[in-house]
């Protein structure tokens, strides 16, 4: 797991490795934003649409939303 930060050091998202070597980009609330599949060499958004070839997780924008707790 790694925390992605912007150029000012503010956390923007979290990358997480899951089964099969896939990596997921999560927002700060834990919602999946995108998934990289190394077997196909494609990155997909949370709707299953292709974003591009290779691992594009670091360049994928996350919404800056507040987490609802409680």
PDB file of N, CA, C, O and CB in Angstrom:
ATOM      1  N   UNK A   1       0.846  -1.170   0.000  1.00  0.00           N
ATOM      2  CA  UNK A   1       0.000   0.000   0.000  1.00  0.00           C
ATOM      3  C   UNK A   1       0.895   1.237   0.000  1.00  0.00           C
ATOM      4  O   UNK A   1       1.891   1.307   0.720  1.00  0.00           O
ATOM      5  CB  UNK A   1      -0.964  -0.004   1.220  1.00  0.00           C
ATOM      6  N   UNK A   2       0.517   2.198  -0.817  1.00  0.00           N
ATOM      7  CA  UNK A   2       1.275   3.444  -0.895  1.00  0.00           C
ATOM      8  C   UNK A   2       0.292   4.614  -0.953  1.00  0.00           C
ATOM      9  O   UNK A   2      -0.782   4.511  -1.546  1.00  0.00           O
ATOM     10  CB  UNK A   2       2.225   3.449  -2.138  1.00  0.00           C
ATOM     11  N   UNK A   3       0.675   5.711  -0.335  1.00  0.00           N
ATOM     12  CA  UNK A   3      -0.150   6.918  -0.356  1.00  0.00           C
ATOM     13  C   UNK A   3       0.358   7.826  -1.465  1.00  0.00           C
ATOM     14  O   UNK A   3       1.542   8.157  -1.510  1.00  0.00           O
ATOM     15  CB  UNK A   3      -0.124   7.651   1.025  1.00  0.00           C
ATOM     16  N   UNK A   4      -0.543   8.230  -2.365  1.00  0.00           N
ATOM     17  CA  UNK A   4      -0.201   9.166  -3.431  1.00  0.00           C
ATOM     18  C   UNK A   4      -0.437  10.582  -2.933  1.00  0.00           C
ATOM     19  O   UNK A   4      -1.486  10.884  -2.365  1.00  0.00           O
ATOM     20  CB  UNK A   4      -1.031   8.886  -4.717  1.00  0.00           C
ATOM     21  N   UNK A   5       0.538  11.440  -3.148  1.00  0.00           N
ATOM     22  CA  UNK A   5       0.439  12.827  -2.691  1.00  0.00           C
ATOM     23  C   UNK A   5       0.603  13.788  -3.859  1.00  0.00           C
ATOM     24  O   UNK A   5       1.247  13.461  -4.856  1.00  0.00           O
ATOM     25  CB  UNK A   5       1.496  13.120  -1.611  1.00  0.00           C
ATOM     26  N   UNK A   6       0.014  14.980  -3.732  1.00  0.00           N
ATOM     27  CA  UNK A   6       0.197  16.007  -4.747  1.00  0.00           C
ATOM     28  C   UNK A   6       1.540  16.706  -4.528  1.00  0.00           C
ATOM     29  O   UNK A   6       2.300  16.330  -3.636  1.00  0.00           O
ATOM     30  CB  UNK A   6      -0.969  17.031  -4.714  1.00  0.00           C
ATOM     31  N   UNK A   7       1.827  17.715  -5.336  1.00  0.00           N
ATOM     32  CA  UNK A   7       3.133  18.369  -5.258  1.00  0.00           C
ATOM     33  C   UNK A   7       3.336  19.137  -3.956  1.00  0.00           C
ATOM     34  O   UNK A   7       4.458  19.532  -3.639  1.00  0.00           O
ATOM     35  CB  UNK A   7       3.303  19.306  -6.425  1.00  0.00           C
ATOM     36  N   UNK A   8       2.259  19.351  -3.198  1.00  0.00           N
ATOM     37  CA  UNK A   8       2.360  20.047  -1.923  1.00  0.00           C
ATOM     38  C   UNK A   8       2.429  19.075  -0.740  1.00  0.00           C
ATOM     39  O   UNK A   8       2.533  19.500   0.411  1.00  0.00           O
ATOM     40  CB  UNK A   8       1.179  20.986  -1.752  1.00  0.00           C
ATOM     41  N   UNK A   9       2.372  17.772  -1.026  1.00  0.00           N
ATOM     42  CA  UNK A   9       2.443  16.759   0.018  1.00  0.00           C
ATOM     43  C   UNK A   9       1.109  16.359   0.607  1.00  0.00           C
ATOM     44  O   UNK A   9       1.056  15.594   1.570  1.00  0.00           O
ATOM     45  CB  UNK A   9       3.310  17.235   1.096  1.00  0.00           C
ATOM     46  N   UNK A  10       0.014  16.878   0.028  1.00  0.00           N
ATOM     47  CA  UNK A  10      -1.322  16.548   0.527  1.00  0.00           C
ATOM     48  C   UNK A  10      -1.748  15.181  -0.032  1.00  0.00           C
ATOM     49  O   UNK A  10      -1.662  14.972  -1.242  1.00  0.00           O
ATOM     50  CB  UNK A  10      -2.355  17.659   0.130  1.00  0.00           C
ATOM     51  N   UNK A  11      -2.204  14.247   0.814  1.00  0.00           N
ATOM     52  CA  UNK A  11      -2.635  12.926   0.331  1.00  0.00           C
ATOM     53  C   UNK A  11      -3.788  13.040  -0.670  1.00  0.00           C
ATOM     54  O   UNK A  11      -4.746  13.780  -0.444  1.00  0.00           O
ATOM     55  CB  UNK A  11      -3.059  12.040   1.514  1.00  0.00           C
ATOM     56  N   UNK A  12      -3.683  12.300  -1.775  1.00  0.00           N
ATOM     57  CA  UNK A  12      -4.708  12.330  -2.820  1.00  0.00           C
ATOM     58  C   UNK A  12      -5.404  10.986  -3.005  1.00  0.00           C
ATOM     59  O   UNK A  12      -6.549  10.935  -3.454  1.00  0.00           O
ATOM     60  CB  UNK A  12      -4.093  12.761  -4.129  1.00  0.00           C
ATOM     61  N   UNK A  13      -4.716   9.901  -2.661  1.00  0.00           N
ATOM     62  CA  UNK A  13      -5.286   8.576  -2.837  1.00  0.00           C
ATOM     63  C   UNK A  13      -4.338   7.519  -2.308  1.00  0.00           C
ATOM     64  O   UNK A  13      -3.242   7.822  -1.836  1.00  0.00           O
ATOM     65  CB  UNK A  13      -5.606   8.317  -4.306  1.00  0.00           C
ATOM     66  N   UNK A  14      -4.782   6.267  -2.397  1.00  0.00           N
ATOM     67  CA  UNK A  14      -4.013   5.135  -1.889  1.00  0.00           C
ATOM     68  C   UNK A  14      -3.968   4.064  -2.962  1.00  0.00           C
ATOM     69  O   UNK A  14      -4.997   3.740  -3.555  1.00  0.00           O
ATOM     70  CB  UNK A  14      -4.625   4.578  -0.569  1.00  0.00           C
ATOM     71  N   UNK A  15      -2.784   3.505  -3.223  1.00  0.00           N
ATOM     72  CA  UNK A  15      -2.691   2.349  -4.110  1.00  0.00           C
ATOM     73  C   UNK A  15      -2.586   1.100  -3.256  1.00  0.00           C
ATOM     74  O   UNK A  15      -1.920   1.091  -2.221  1.00  0.00           O
ATOM     75  CB  UNK A  15      -1.474   2.469  -5.078  1.00  0.00           C
ATOM     76  N   UNK A  16      -3.256   0.042  -3.707  1.00  0.00           N
ATOM     77  CA  UNK A  16      -3.313  -1.201  -2.950  1.00  0.00           C
ATOM     78  C   UNK A  16      -3.134  -2.359  -3.924  1.00  0.00           C
ATOM     79  O   UNK A  16      -3.787  -2.400  -4.966  1.00  0.00           O
ATOM     80  CB  UNK A  16      -4.660  -1.328  -2.161  1.00  0.00           C
ATOM     81  N   UNK A  17      -2.249  -3.301  -3.590  1.00  0.00           N
ATOM     82  CA  UNK A  17      -2.065  -4.504  -4.410  1.00  0.00           C
ATOM     83  C   UNK A  17      -3.034  -5.565  -3.924  1.00  0.00           C
ATOM     84  O   UNK A  17      -3.139  -5.822  -2.724  1.00  0.00           O
ATOM     85  CB  UNK A  17      -0.589  -5.024  -4.346  1.00  0.00           C
ATOM     86  N   UNK A  18      -3.750  -6.189  -4.874  1.00  0.00           N
ATOM     87  CA  UNK A  18      -4.732  -7.223  -4.546  1.00  0.00           C
ATOM     88  C   UNK A  18      -4.367  -8.505  -5.283  1.00  0.00           C
ATOM     89  O   UNK A  18      -3.333  -8.558  -5.949  1.00  0.00           O
ATOM     90  CB  UNK A  18      -6.175  -6.765  -4.915  1.00  0.00           C
ATOM     91  N   UNK A  19      -5.185  -9.523  -5.180  1.00  0.00           N
ATOM     92  CA  UNK A  19      -4.925 -10.840  -5.756  1.00  0.00           C
ATOM     93  C   UNK A  19      -4.596 -10.752  -7.245  1.00  0.00           C
ATOM     94  O   UNK A  19      -5.167  -9.941  -7.974  1.00  0.00           O
ATOM     95  CB  UNK A  19      -6.128 -11.751  -5.544  1.00  0.00           C
ATOM     96  N   UNK A  20      -3.674 -11.594  -7.678  1.00  0.00           N
ATOM     97  CA  UNK A  20      -3.313 -11.647  -9.094  1.00  0.00           C
ATOM     98  C   UNK A  20      -2.370 -10.539  -9.516  1.00  0.00           C
ATOM     99  O   UNK A  20      -2.120 -10.366 -10.709  1.00  0.00           O
ATOM    100  CB  UNK A  20      -4.546 -11.587  -9.933  1.00  0.00           C
ATOM    101  N   UNK A  21      -1.839  -9.783  -8.561  1.00  0.00           N
ATOM    102  CA  UNK A  21      -0.921  -8.702  -8.890  1.00  0.00           C
ATOM    103  C   UNK A  21      -1.607  -7.431  -9.342  1.00  0.00           C
ATOM    104  O   UNK A  21      -0.938  -6.465  -9.708  1.00  0.00           O
ATOM    105  CB  UNK A  21       0.013  -9.148  -9.946  1.00  0.00           C
ATOM    106  N   UNK A  22      -2.944  -7.413  -9.322  1.00  0.00           N
ATOM    107  CA  UNK A  22      -3.663  -6.204  -9.700  1.00  0.00           C
ATOM    108  C   UNK A  22      -3.427  -5.125  -8.662  1.00  0.00           C
ATOM    109  O   UNK A  22      -3.236  -5.414  -7.481  1.00  0.00           O
ATOM    110  CB  UNK A  22      -5.169  -6.483  -9.856  1.00  0.00           C
ATOM    111  N   UNK A  23      -3.442  -3.868  -9.117  1.00  0.00           N
ATOM    112  CA  UNK A  23      -3.326  -2.727  -8.218  1.00  0.00           C
ATOM    113  C   UNK A  23      -4.590  -1.899  -8.330  1.00  0.00           C
ATOM    114  O   UNK A  23      -5.148  -1.745  -9.416  1.00  0.00           O
ATOM    115  CB  UNK A  23      -2.068  -1.872  -8.543  1.00  0.00           C
ATOM    116  N   UNK A  24      -5.038  -1.369  -7.208  1.00  0.00           N
ATOM    117  CA  UNK A  24      -6.219  -0.515  -7.186  1.00  0.00           C
ATOM    118  C   UNK A  24      -5.857   0.850  -6.642  1.00  0.00           C
ATOM    119  O   UNK A  24      -5.022   0.978  -5.747  1.00  0.00           O
ATOM    120  CB  UNK A  24      -7.338  -1.147  -6.348  1.00  0.00           C
ATOM    121  N   UNK A  25      -6.493   1.862  -7.192  1.00  0.00           N
ATOM    122  CA  UNK A  25      -6.392   3.217  -6.665  1.00  0.00           C
ATOM    123  C   UNK A  25      -7.661   3.494  -5.882  1.00  0.00           C
ATOM    124  O   UNK A  25      -8.767   3.381  -6.409  1.00  0.00           O
ATOM    125  CB  UNK A  25      -6.181   4.272  -7.807  1.00  0.00           C
ATOM    126  N   UNK A  26      -7.490   3.858  -4.619  1.00  0.00           N
ATOM    127  CA  UNK A  26      -8.617   4.177  -3.745  1.00  0.00           C
ATOM    128  C   UNK A  26      -8.579   5.654  -3.401  1.00  0.00           C
ATOM    129  O   UNK A  26      -7.507   6.247  -3.284  1.00  0.00           O
ATOM    130  CB  UNK A  26      -8.588   3.314  -2.457  1.00  0.00           C
ATOM    131  N   UNK A  27      -9.766   6.251  -3.239  1.00  0.00           N
ATOM    132  CA  UNK A  27      -9.772   7.622  -2.731  1.00  0.00           C
ATOM    133  C   UNK A  27      -9.512   7.562  -1.230  1.00  0.00           C
ATOM    134  O   UNK A  27      -9.349   6.472  -0.682  1.00  0.00           O
ATOM    135  CB  UNK A  27     -11.133   8.350  -3.046  1.00  0.00           C
ATOM    136  N   UNK A  28      -9.471   8.681  -0.569  1.00  0.00           N
ATOM    137  CA  UNK A  28      -9.150   8.715   0.851  1.00  0.00           C
ATOM    138  C   UNK A  28     -10.239   8.105   1.724  1.00  0.00           C
ATOM    139  O   UNK A  28     -10.010   7.831   2.902  1.00  0.00           O
ATOM    140  CB  UNK A  28      -8.900  10.129   1.279  1.00  0.00           C
ATOM    141  N   UNK A  29     -11.424   7.890   1.155  1.00  0.00           N
ATOM    142  CA  UNK A  29     -12.517   7.236   1.876  1.00  0.00           C
ATOM    143  C   UNK A  29     -12.501   5.725   1.695  1.00  0.00           C
ATOM    144  O   UNK A  29     -13.256   5.013   2.357  1.00  0.00           O
ATOM    145  CB  UNK A  29     -13.851   7.790   1.414  1.00  0.00           C
ATOM    146  N   UNK A  30     -11.645   5.228   0.803  1.00  0.00           N
ATOM    147  CA  UNK A  30     -11.552   3.787   0.560  1.00  0.00           C
ATOM    148  C   UNK A  30     -12.339   3.302  -0.642  1.00  0.00           C
ATOM    149  O   UNK A  30     -12.409   2.095  -0.875  1.00  0.00           O
ATOM    150  CB  UNK A  30     -12.013   3.054   1.759  1.00  0.00           C
ATOM    151  N   UNK A  31     -12.939   4.206  -1.418  1.00  0.00           N
ATOM    152  CA  UNK A  31     -13.709   3.837  -2.609  1.00  0.00           C
ATOM    153  C   UNK A  31     -12.760   3.612  -3.783  1.00  0.00           C
ATOM    154  O   UNK A  31     -11.842   4.402  -4.008  1.00  0.00           O
ATOM    155  CB  UNK A  31     -14.756   4.935  -2.955  1.00  0.00           C
ATOM    156  N   UNK A  32     -12.987   2.517  -4.540  1.00  0.00           N
ATOM    157  CA  UNK A  32     -12.138   2.203  -5.687  1.00  0.00           C
ATOM    158  C   UNK A  32     -12.374   3.208  -6.810  1.00  0.00           C
ATOM    159  O   UNK A  32     -13.509   3.450  -7.218  1.00  0.00           O
ATOM    160  CB  UNK A  32     -12.406   0.766  -6.186  1.00  0.00           C
ATOM    161  N   UNK A  33     -11.276   3.791  -7.302  1.00  0.00           N
ATOM    162  CA  UNK A  33     -11.330   4.760  -8.391  1.00  0.00           C
ATOM    163  C   UNK A  33     -10.922   4.090  -9.708  1.00  0.00           C
ATOM    164  O   UNK A  33     -11.562   4.304 -10.738  1.00  0.00           O
ATOM    165  CB  UNK A  33     -10.413   5.973  -8.090  1.00  0.00           C
ATOM    166  N   UNK A  34      -9.858   3.281  -9.673  1.00  0.00           N
ATOM    167  CA  UNK A  34      -9.347   2.635 -10.877  1.00  0.00           C
ATOM    168  C   UNK A  34      -8.573   1.375 -10.495  1.00  0.00           C
ATOM    169  O   UNK A  34      -8.129   1.219  -9.357  1.00  0.00           O
ATOM    170  CB  UNK A  34      -8.447   3.607 -11.683  1.00  0.00           C
ATOM    171  N   UNK A  35      -8.421   0.469 -11.485  1.00  0.00           N
ATOM    172  CA  UNK A  35      -7.701  -0.791 -11.288  1.00  0.00           C
ATOM    173  C   UNK A  35      -6.755  -1.016 -12.446  1.00  0.00           C
ATOM    174  O   UNK A  35      -7.117  -0.808 -13.604  1.00  0.00           O
ATOM    175  CB  UNK A  35      -8.680  -1.980 -11.151  1.00  0.00           C
ATOM    176  N   UNK A  36      -5.532  -1.442 -12.133  1.00  0.00           N
ATOM    177  CA  UNK A  36      -4.562  -1.812 -13.156  1.00  0.00           C
ATOM    178  C   UNK A  36      -4.427  -3.328 -13.160  1.00  0.00           C
ATOM    179  O   UNK A  36      -4.183  -3.945 -12.123  1.00  0.00           O
ATOM    180  CB  UNK A  36      -3.181  -1.125 -12.907  1.00  0.00           C
ATOM    181  N   UNK A  37      -4.592  -3.929 -14.357  1.00  0.00           N
ATOM    182  CA  UNK A  37      -4.459  -5.378 -14.518  1.00  0.00           C
ATOM    183  C   UNK A  37      -3.196  -5.666 -15.314  1.00  0.00           C
ATOM    184  O   UNK A  37      -3.153  -5.392 -16.513  1.00  0.00           O
ATOM    185  CB  UNK A  37      -5.711  -5.989 -15.223  1.00  0.00           C
ATOM    186  N   UNK A  38      -2.160  -6.214 -14.671  1.00  0.00           N
ATOM    187  CA  UNK A  38      -0.905  -6.481 -15.375  1.00  0.00           C
ATOM    188  C   UNK A  38      -1.026  -7.567 -16.435  1.00  0.00           C
ATOM    189  O   UNK A  38      -0.224  -7.593 -17.369  1.00  0.00           O
ATOM    190  CB  UNK A  38       0.153  -6.871 -14.390  1.00  0.00           C
ATOM    191  N   UNK A  39      -2.013  -8.473 -16.320  1.00  0.00           N
ATOM    192  CA  UNK A  39      -2.170  -9.534 -17.321  1.00  0.00           C
ATOM    193  C   UNK A  39      -2.636  -8.985 -18.665  1.00  0.00           C
ATOM    194  O   UNK A  39      -2.315  -9.552 -19.710  1.00  0.00           O
ATOM    195  CB  UNK A  39      -3.159 -10.582 -16.825  1.00  0.00           C
ATOM    196  N   UNK A  40      -3.389  -7.889 -18.650  1.00  0.00           N
ATOM    197  CA  UNK A  40      -3.844  -7.271 -19.900  1.00  0.00           C
ATOM    198  C   UNK A  40      -3.062  -6.006 -20.230  1.00  0.00           C
ATOM    199  O   UNK A  40      -3.145  -5.500 -21.349  1.00  0.00           O
ATOM    200  CB  UNK A  40      -5.327  -6.947 -19.815  1.00  0.00           C
ATOM    201  N   UNK A  41      -2.299  -5.489 -19.258  1.00  0.00           N
ATOM    202  CA  UNK A  41      -1.543  -4.241 -19.380  1.00  0.00           C
ATOM    203  C   UNK A  41      -2.458  -3.048 -19.659  1.00  0.00           C
ATOM    204  O   UNK A  41      -2.090  -2.130 -20.391  1.00  0.00           O
ATOM    205  CB  UNK A  41      -0.501  -4.366 -20.490  1.00  0.00           C
ATOM    206  N   UNK A  42      -3.647  -3.074 -19.069  1.00  0.00           N
ATOM    207  CA  UNK A  42      -4.609  -1.985 -19.186  1.00  0.00           C
ATOM    208  C   UNK A  42      -4.973  -1.468 -17.806  1.00  0.00           C
ATOM    209  O   UNK A  42      -4.875  -2.198 -16.819  1.00  0.00           O
ATOM    210  CB  UNK A  42      -5.870  -2.443 -19.939  1.00  0.00           C
ATOM    211  N   UNK A  43      -5.390  -0.216 -17.734  1.00  0.00           N
ATOM    212  CA  UNK A  43      -5.938   0.370 -16.519  1.00  0.00           C
ATOM    213  C   UNK A  43      -7.399   0.687 -16.786  1.00  0.00           C
ATOM    214  O   UNK A  43      -7.746   1.249 -17.825  1.00  0.00           O
ATOM    215  CB  UNK A  43      -5.145   1.650 -16.082  1.00  0.00           C
ATOM    216  N   UNK A  44      -8.256   0.317 -15.830  1.00  0.00           N
ATOM    217  CA  UNK A  44      -9.702   0.474 -15.961  1.00  0.00           C
ATOM    218  C   UNK A  44     -10.237   1.379 -14.857  1.00  0.00           C
ATOM    219  O   UNK A  44      -9.717   1.380 -13.741  1.00  0.00           O
ATOM    220  CB  UNK A  44     -10.403  -0.898 -15.918  1.00  0.00           C
ATOM    221  N   UNK A  45     -11.289   2.159 -15.176  1.00  0.00           N
ATOM    222  CA  UNK A  45     -11.916   2.981 -14.143  1.00  0.00           C
ATOM    223  C   UNK A  45     -12.868   2.120 -13.320  1.00  0.00           C
ATOM    224  O   UNK A  45     -12.967   0.914 -13.546  1.00  0.00           O
ATOM    225  CB  UNK A  45     -12.670   4.187 -14.772  1.00  0.00           C
ATOM    226  N   UNK A  46     -13.569   2.737 -12.365  1.00  0.00           N
ATOM    227  CA  UNK A  46     -14.446   1.960 -11.487  1.00  0.00           C
ATOM    228  C   UNK A  46     -15.704   1.443 -12.186  1.00  0.00           C
ATOM    229  O   UNK A  46     -16.467   0.682 -11.591  1.00  0.00           O
ATOM    230  CB  UNK A  46     -14.845   2.801 -10.305  1.00  0.00           C
ATOM    231  N   UNK A  47     -15.929   1.839 -13.425  1.00  0.00           N
ATOM    232  CA  UNK A  47     -17.059   1.333 -14.215  1.00  0.00           C
ATOM    233  C   UNK A  47     -16.626   0.238 -15.184  1.00  0.00           C
ATOM    234  O   UNK A  47     -17.450  -0.290 -15.931  1.00  0.00           O
ATOM    235  CB  UNK A  47     -17.717   2.476 -14.988  1.00  0.00           C
ATOM    236  N   UNK A  48     -15.340  -0.106 -15.176  1.00  0.00           N
ATOM    237  CA  UNK A  48     -14.826  -1.142 -16.068  1.00  0.00           C
ATOM    238  C   UNK A  48     -14.403  -0.631 -17.434  1.00  0.00           C
ATOM    239  O   UNK A  48     -14.036  -1.427 -18.299  1.00  0.00           O
ATOM    240  CB  UNK A  48     -15.852  -2.196 -16.244  1.00  0.00           C
ATOM    241  N   UNK A  49     -14.446   0.678 -17.648  1.00  0.00           N
ATOM    242  CA  UNK A  49     -14.025   1.268 -18.915  1.00  0.00           C
ATOM    243  C   UNK A  49     -12.506   1.421 -18.929  1.00  0.00           C
ATOM    244  O   UNK A  49     -11.903   1.765 -17.912  1.00  0.00           O
ATOM    245  CB  UNK A  49     -14.716   2.637 -19.142  1.00  0.00           C
ATOM    246  N   UNK A  50     -11.891   1.167 -20.079  1.00  0.00           N
ATOM    247  CA  UNK A  50     -10.448   1.303 -20.201  1.00  0.00           C
ATOM    248  C   UNK A  50     -10.019   2.764 -20.147  1.00  0.00           C
ATOM    249  O   UNK A  50     -10.594   3.620 -20.819  1.00  0.00           O
ATOM    250  CB  UNK A  50      -9.968   0.666 -21.494  1.00  0.00           C
ATOM    251  N   UNK A  51      -8.996   3.033 -19.332  1.00  0.00           N
ATOM    252  CA  UNK A  51      -8.414   4.369 -19.255  1.00  0.00           C
ATOM    253  C   UNK A  51      -7.235   4.466 -20.205  1.00  0.00           C
ATOM    254  O   UNK A  51      -7.063   5.473 -20.892  1.00  0.00           O
ATOM    255  CB  UNK A  51      -7.976   4.701 -17.813  1.00  0.00           C
ATOM    256  N   UNK A  52      -6.419   3.415 -20.244  1.00  0.00           N
ATOM    257  CA  UNK A  52      -5.250   3.434 -21.118  1.00  0.00           C
ATOM    258  C   UNK A  52      -4.362   2.235 -20.870  1.00  0.00           C
ATOM    259  O   UNK A  52      -4.634   1.422 -19.987  1.00  0.00           O
ATOM    260  CB  UNK A  52      -4.457   4.715 -20.922  1.00  0.00           C
ATOM    261  N   UNK A  53      -3.303   2.126 -21.648  1.00  0.00           N
ATOM    262  CA  UNK A  53      -2.376   1.016 -21.489  1.00  0.00           C
ATOM    263  C   UNK A  53      -1.369   1.317 -20.390  1.00  0.00           C
ATOM    264  O   UNK A  53      -1.071   2.475 -20.100  1.00  0.00           O
ATOM    265  CB  UNK A  53      -1.656   0.723 -22.807  1.00  0.00           C
ATOM    266  N   UNK A  54      -0.854   0.261 -19.788  1.00  0.00           N
ATOM    267  CA  UNK A  54       0.125   0.412 -18.717  1.00  0.00           C
ATOM    268  C   UNK A  54      -0.543   0.815 -17.415  1.00  0.00           C
ATOM    269  O   UNK A  54      -1.769   0.886 -17.325  1.00  0.00           O
ATOM    270  CB  UNK A  54       1.180   1.440 -19.101  1.00  0.00           C
ATOM    271  N   UNK A  55       0.269   1.074 -16.421  1.00  0.00           N
ATOM    272  CA  UNK A  55      -0.236   1.461 -15.111  1.00  0.00           C
ATOM    273  C   UNK A  55      -0.445   2.977 -15.077  1.00  0.00           C
ATOM    274  O   UNK A  55       0.517   3.742 -15.001  1.00  0.00           O
ATOM    275  CB  UNK A  55       0.739   1.010 -13.985  1.00  0.00           C
ATOM    276  N   UNK A  56      -1.686   3.394 -15.134  1.00  0.00           N
ATOM    277  CA  UNK A  56      -2.042   4.821 -15.149  1.00  0.00           C
ATOM    278  C   UNK A  56      -2.639   5.280 -13.822  1.00  0.00           C
ATOM    279  O   UNK A  56      -3.274   6.333 -13.762  1.00  0.00           O
ATOM    280  CB  UNK A  56      -3.028   5.103 -16.276  1.00  0.00           C
ATOM    281  N   UNK A  57      -2.443   4.510 -12.774  1.00  0.00           N
ATOM    282  CA  UNK A  57      -3.079   4.852 -11.500  1.00  0.00           C
ATOM    283  C   UNK A  57      -2.587   6.178 -10.945  1.00  0.00           C
ATOM    284  O   UNK A  57      -3.386   6.984 -10.470  1.00  0.00           O
ATOM    285  CB  UNK A  57      -2.833   3.757 -10.488  1.00  0.00           C
ATOM    286  N   UNK A  58      -1.282   6.414 -10.998  1.00  0.00           N
ATOM    287  CA  UNK A  58      -0.733   7.644 -10.419  1.00  0.00           C
ATOM    288  C   UNK A  58      -1.244   8.891 -11.137  1.00  0.00           C
ATOM    289  O   UNK A  58      -1.320   9.953 -10.520  1.00  0.00           O
ATOM    290  CB  UNK A  58       0.790   7.611 -10.468  1.00  0.00           C
ATOM    291  N   UNK A  59      -1.593   8.797 -12.406  1.00  0.00           N
ATOM    292  CA  UNK A  59      -2.075   9.948 -13.163  1.00  0.00           C
ATOM    293  C   UNK A  59      -3.578  10.102 -13.159  1.00  0.00           C
ATOM    294  O   UNK A  59      -4.106  11.043 -13.750  1.00  0.00           O
ATOM    295  CB  UNK A  59      -1.606   9.855 -14.561  1.00  0.00           C
ATOM    296  N   UNK A  60      -4.279   9.187 -12.497  1.00  0.00           N
ATOM    297  CA  UNK A  60      -5.735   9.230 -12.456  1.00  0.00           C
ATOM    298  C   UNK A  60      -6.191  10.172 -11.356  1.00  0.00           C
ATOM    299  O   UNK A  60      -5.710  10.097 -10.225  1.00  0.00           O
ATOM    300  CB  UNK A  60      -6.321   7.824 -12.240  1.00  0.00           C
ATOM    301  N   UNK A  61      -7.116  11.053 -11.689  1.00  0.00           N
ATOM    302  CA  UNK A  61      -7.614  12.038 -10.726  1.00  0.00           C
ATOM    303  C   UNK A  61      -8.578  11.379  -9.744  1.00  0.00           C
ATOM    304  O   UNK A  61      -9.400  10.544 -10.125  1.00  0.00           O
ATOM    305  CB  UNK A  61      -8.310  13.210 -11.454  1.00  0.00           C
ATOM    306  N   UNK A  62      -8.466  11.761  -8.494  1.00  0.00           N
ATOM    307  CA  UNK A  62      -9.426  11.332  -7.476  1.00  0.00           C
ATOM    308  C   UNK A  62     -10.222  12.545  -7.046  1.00  0.00           C
ATOM    309  O   UNK A  62      -9.699  13.659  -7.013  1.00  0.00           O
ATOM    310  CB  UNK A  62      -8.713  10.665  -6.254  1.00  0.00           C
ATOM    311  N   UNK A  63     -11.489  12.333  -6.715  1.00  0.00           N
ATOM    312  CA  UNK A  63     -12.320  13.423  -6.212  1.00  0.00           C
ATOM    313  C   UNK A  63     -11.905  13.739  -4.790  1.00  0.00           C
ATOM    314  O   UNK A  63     -11.651  12.832  -3.997  1.00  0.00           O
ATOM    315  CB  UNK A  63     -13.826  13.061  -6.279  1.00  0.00           C
ATOM    316  N   UNK A  64     -11.837  14.989  -4.471  1.00  0.00           N
ATOM    317  CA  UNK A  64     -11.555  15.394  -3.101  1.00  0.00           C
ATOM    318  C   UNK A  64     -12.881  15.513  -2.350  1.00  0.00           C
ATOM    319  O   UNK A  64     -13.419  16.606  -2.170  1.00  0.00           O
ATOM    320  CB  UNK A  64     -10.760  16.744  -3.061  1.00  0.00           C
ATOM    321  N   UNK A  65     -13.387  14.371  -1.923  1.00  0.00           N
ATOM    322  CA  UNK A  65     -14.662  14.377  -1.203  1.00  0.00           C
ATOM    323  C   UNK A  65     -14.411  14.066   0.264  1.00  0.00           C
ATOM    324  O   UNK A  65     -13.404  13.459   0.630  1.00  0.00           O
ATOM    325  CB  UNK A  65     -15.659  13.353  -1.817  1.00  0.00           C
ATOM    326  N   UNK A  66     -15.334  14.490   1.076  1.00  0.00           N
ATOM    327  CA  UNK A  66     -15.224  14.209   2.507  1.00  0.00           C
ATOM    328  C   UNK A  66     -15.868  12.860   2.783  1.00  0.00           C
ATOM    329  O   UNK A  66     -16.924  12.538   2.237  1.00  0.00           O
ATOM    330  CB  UNK A  66     -15.894  15.333   3.364  1.00  0.00           C
ATOM    331  N   UNK A  67     -15.221  12.076   3.635  1.00  0.00           N
ATOM    332  CA  UNK A  67     -15.749  10.783   4.022  1.00  0.00           C
ATOM    333  C   UNK A  67     -16.870  10.983   5.045  1.00  0.00           C
ATOM    334  O   UNK A  67     -16.741  11.769   5.984  1.00  0.00           O
ATOM    335  CB  UNK A  67     -14.626   9.878   4.594  1.00  0.00           C
ATOM    336  N   UNK A  68     -17.945  10.271   4.848  1.00  0.00           N
ATOM    337  CA  UNK A  68     -19.059  10.334   5.797  1.00  0.00           C
ATOM    338  C   UNK A  68     -18.865   9.220   6.818  1.00  0.00           C
ATOM    339  O   UNK A  68     -18.952   8.040   6.478  1.00  0.00           O
ATOM    340  CB  UNK A  68     -20.451  10.202   5.068  1.00  0.00           C
ATOM    341  N   UNK A  69     -18.606   9.587   8.051  1.00  0.00           N
ATOM    342  CA  UNK A  69     -18.362   8.613   9.113  1.00  0.00           C
ATOM    343  C   UNK A  69     -19.462   8.743  10.146  1.00  0.00           C
ATOM    344  O   UNK A  69     -19.816   9.835  10.592  1.00  0.00           O
ATOM    345  CB  UNK A  69     -16.961   8.818   9.764  1.00  0.00           C
ATOM    346  N   UNK A  70     -19.993   7.574  10.510  1.00  0.00           N
ATOM    347  CA  UNK A  70     -20.856   7.601  11.629  1.00  0.00           C
ATOM    348  C   UNK A  70     -22.278   7.472  11.495  1.00  0.00           C
ATOM    349  O   UNK A  70     -22.997   7.501  12.494  1.00  0.00           O
ATOM    350  CB  UNK A  70     -20.660   8.680  12.249  1.00  0.00           C
TER     351      UNK A  70
END
